[in-house]
Amino acid sequence: MATPKKGRNASAQSKPGRSLALILIAIAALTGGMFASGHTKPRLGIDLAGGTSITLRAVPEAGNESAINKTNMDTAVSIMERRVNGLGVSESEVQTQGRENIIVNIPKGTNSEQARKQVGTTAKLYFRPVLATEVSGGKGTASPSPSPTGSPTDKPSGKATDKPEATDKGSASPSATPTTQGRAVTDALKADATPSASASDKAKASPSPSASGGTAEADASALQAKYAKLDCTDEKSRATVGDGVKASDPTLACGKNAQEQWQKYILGPAEVDGTDVDKAQAVLNTQTGAGWTVTMDFTDAGAKKFANITGKLAQNQSPQNQFAIVLDGEVVSDPYVRQALTGGNAEISGNFNQQSAQDLSNMLSYGALPLTFKVDSMTTVTAALGGDQLQAGLIAGAIGLALVVIYLLAYYRGLSFIAILSLLVSAALTYTLMALLGPAIGFALNLPAVCGAIVAIGITADSFIVYFERVRDEIREGRSLRPAVERAWPRARRTILVSDFVSFLAAAVLFLVTVGKVQGFAFTLGLTTLLDVVVVFLFTKPLLTLMARRPFFANGHKWSGLDPKSLGAQPPLRRTRRPAAPVDPKEA
């Protein structure tokens, strides 16, 4: 039985180069992938790279204060995350704070400005019919003007509206005057006064037709008076539009047209809610030459509502054949229709580029929040502050690493060479993985993550110390170095695996039960713990096996850290047989 065991040990000692070659190939592959992808640095979080931190406060609607609850807040967080991540800002943080606040952190980078705007745009999404619209100049004129944002068509038909046709839509009724438009708006508001009531319900609610008509006409006149005074070029005036208006009531709104001019609107009651949109996406339509379009798929209930409103709008002239997509009181698109859209899906085409099409599709997909929010504060974190924090973290890491190296040199002497090389290999693997995980899964290095990497230095050094001490224990027992390295490994391996498992379990639990920046600490700690196992198994142990064959270590040089005399080993060594005790002839 002893012979096979000796063969296995010899085999294990003779092939450490394979493990070393494997880990060096892995480092080379990761480094090559890092440079090939162009991501040579880890992505930085908001506290290091700078960015915007937004605090949103949920505002209760009249008579529905109970809507601010954990379920709706969690839903709002989920929608905001998808809305921001849909723009490619995957390292953003969205989390609740207290009962009614949501904190959104958006690091500086690609599309961060669009993400900031869309996160601040937090009201519910509605589709409302356009009753009147004109370019807002602050003078209260009532002549209609074109609003060439796009035209919806049935998706299956594949028909698109090119730019000249979209531009011409505003001239469908060139003879319209303020008086005729005002009458049209009044008639539309009267028609929408009780949109879903039956004839008997109307009779009960309005015993006097003249009185009911007079109330509707008075409301329409008041709304038109506000419309005439509305100046959408004034930010304060825009901020008050739509405040406190229910979805079932007509309202005023502002929005920018294709010429980047502010347009003001009178809009009818909401006919379709944002929750009725099942999916929306930006599509480059090369077959028809329509360019970038936005396709929408509706839920079953939404398809019926959309077919109903587009059927009504298609019978009207401009601008009352348009519907406005309204988000947070602002019209983000106002396409017109030519026929009822009954297929459960639609395509908006017109003056879109890639960015505007993606913005609109993102709003349609993730625009329906269960609550209304107001921006309480918006803070800009400068990159200079983040750089100072990163520098402080790196200095702390350098000090910690220097202390570990000094301890290794003082206590383990020659063995510290193996430990330092192992730390460098672990650092190389950690850096390349962090750089590659940024674009791959959206990992962003923040200050807590840097702290996790610093803590990992101690965990990695602890694994080396466990193995070195096991080897030295074997030498104290009288064994020479090469057998001591192999006999110490099983016991050291067991201890290292248990210790790393506990650390990884703690990191995993911390990652699952926390949110925000603490997750960065947990993720980094878990990653470096796994890398510690890889480095110890594929680098530290094979390298020590090779070094044990060198005379400097094998002969126990006093600066090797493995000197038997310094360790207290008593010669003769254990491998020398002790003389047999004399046997009494009488007993024999």
C-alpha positions, 0 to 999 in steps of 0.5 A, a space after each residue: 500500500 505504501 508504494 502507490 501512495 508514494 507514486 501519487 505523491 511523486 506525480 503530484 510533485 512533478 506536475 505543478 507546472 500545469 497548474 501554473 500554466 493554466 492560471 497564467 493562460 487565464 490571466 493572459 486571456 482575461 487581459 487580452 479580452 479587456 484590451 480587445 473590448 476597449 474596457 481597460 478600467 472598471 466602471 465607476 459608481 456615482 460616488 467615484 465618477 460623479 453624477 446625479 442623486 434625485 430624491 422623489 417624494 410620493 404625493 397622495 391623491 385626493 381621497 386615495 392617501 392609502 395608495 402610498 404603501 409598500 407594494 406601490 412603492 416597490 412597483 414604482 422602484 421596479 418601473 424606474 429601474 427598468 426605465 433608466 436601465 432601458 437607456 443603458 445606465 445599468 449601474 444606476 441605483 433606485 431604492 426606497 427611503 422611509 415610507 414615501 421617498 425614493 432615492 435615484 442615483 445616476 452615475 455620469 456617463 452615456 445617456 445619463 442626462 436622458 435617464 435623469 430627465 426620465 426619472 424625474 418624469 414620474 406621473 402616470 402615462 395617458 393617451 388623450 384626444 387633442 381638441 386644440 393645439 397651437 405654437 405657444 408664443 405667450 400671446 394667446 393666439 388661437 390659429 391652429 398650427 402644425 404639430 408634425 410629430 408622427 402618424 400612427 398606422 396599423 402595424 400589419 399594413 406596414 404603411 409609414 408616413 413620410 416627412 412631407 405628409 406629416 408636415 402637411 397634416 396641420 393644413 387640413 383645415 386652413 380656413 379654421 378661425 379662432 371662432 370656429 375652433 372655439 365652437 369645435 372645442 366646446 362641442 367636443 367638451 360637451 360630448 365628453 362631459 359624460 362619456 360613459 353614462 347611459 341616457 337614463 343616467 344622464 336624465 337623472 344627473 341632469 334634469 334640466 338639459 339647458 342647465 347641463 349644457 350651460 355648465 359644460 359650456 361654462 367649463 369649456 369657456 373657462 378652459 379656453 380662457 386658461 388656454 389663451 393665457 397659457 405660455 408654454 415657453 415660461 417654465 413656471 407656467 408649464 409647471 402648473 399645467 395639469 396639477 390636480 386634474 383627474 384622468 376623466 377630466 379635460 386638461 391643458 398640456 405643453 410639449 415640443 413639436 418637431 421644430 423644437 417649438 413649444 406647443 400648447 394643447 387642450 386635451 380631452 379626458 384620458 381614453 387609454 392608460 399607460 398600463 394598457 401598453 404591453 410593449 413598445 420598442 424603437 424599430 428601424 424600418 428600412 423596407 418602407 423608408 420610414 426610418 425610425 418608428 415606434 411600435 406599440 403592442 396593447 393588452 387585450 383591454 388596451 386594444 379595445 380602448 385604442 380601437 375605440 378612440 382611434 375610430 372616433 378620431 379618424 372621423 375628425 379633421 386636424 387637429 382633432 384627429 390627433 391623440 396626445 401621449 401625455 407624461 407628467 403633464 407634457 405631451 411627448 408625442 401627438 400623432 394623428 390617425 386616418 383610420 381605426 386601429 383594431 389590430 391590438 398594435 400600432 406603429 408611430 412614424 414621422 420625424 424620429 431619429 434613433 434617440 427620440 424613438 428610443 426615448 418614446 418607446 422607453 416612456 411607453 414601456 415603463 411610464 405608468 407608475 402607480 403613484 405620483 411623485 414630486 422631485 424633493 431634491 436633486 444633487 450633483 456629485 462632482 467627479 472631483 469629490 469622487 476622485 478624492 474618495 477613490 484616492 483615499 480608498 486606494 491609499 488605505 488599500 496601499 497602507 493595508 497591503 504594505 503592512 501585510 507585506 512587512 509582516 510577511 517579510 519579517 515573519 516568513 522571510 523567503 516564503 514571503 516571495 511566494 505570498 507576494 507573487 500570489 497577492 499580485 496574481 490575485 490583484 491581476 485577476 480581480 482588476 481584469 474581472 472588474 473591468 470586464 464585468 462593467 459592460 457585461 453585467 453593469 458592475 460599477 466600482 463604488 467606495 464600499 466595493 473598494 473597501 471590500 477589495 481591501 478586506 479581501 487582502 487580509 482574507 487572501 493573506 490568511 490563506 497563505 499563512 494557514 498553508 505556511 504554518 501547516 508546512 512549518 508544523 510538519 518540519 517541526 515534527 522532523 520531516 524534510 521540506 518536500 514531504 512536508 509540503 505535500 503532507 501539509 496541503 490536505 489539512 491546510 486545504 480543508 481549513 482554507 475551504 471552510 474559511 472561504 466558504 464562511 466568508 462567501 456565505 456572509 457576502 452572499 447573504 449581505 448581497 441579498 438582504 441589502 440594497 444600493 452601495 452595500 451590495 457593491 461591498 458584498 459583491 466584491 468580497 464574494 468575488 475576491 473570496 472565490 478568487 482566493 480559492 483559485 489562486 491558492 489551488 492553482 498558484 500558491 501550492 504549485 509554486 511552493 512545490 517548485 520552490 521546495 526543490 530549490 536548495 535555498 528552501 530544501 536545505 532550510 536556509 536561515 533566510 528561507 523561513 523554513 530553517 529547522 533549527 529556527 522552527 525548533 525541530 530536533 535532529 535526527 529527523 523523523 525519517 531516521 529509524 530509532 535503534 530497536 530496544 534490547 531484548 532480554 534473553 530470558 524473556 525471549 
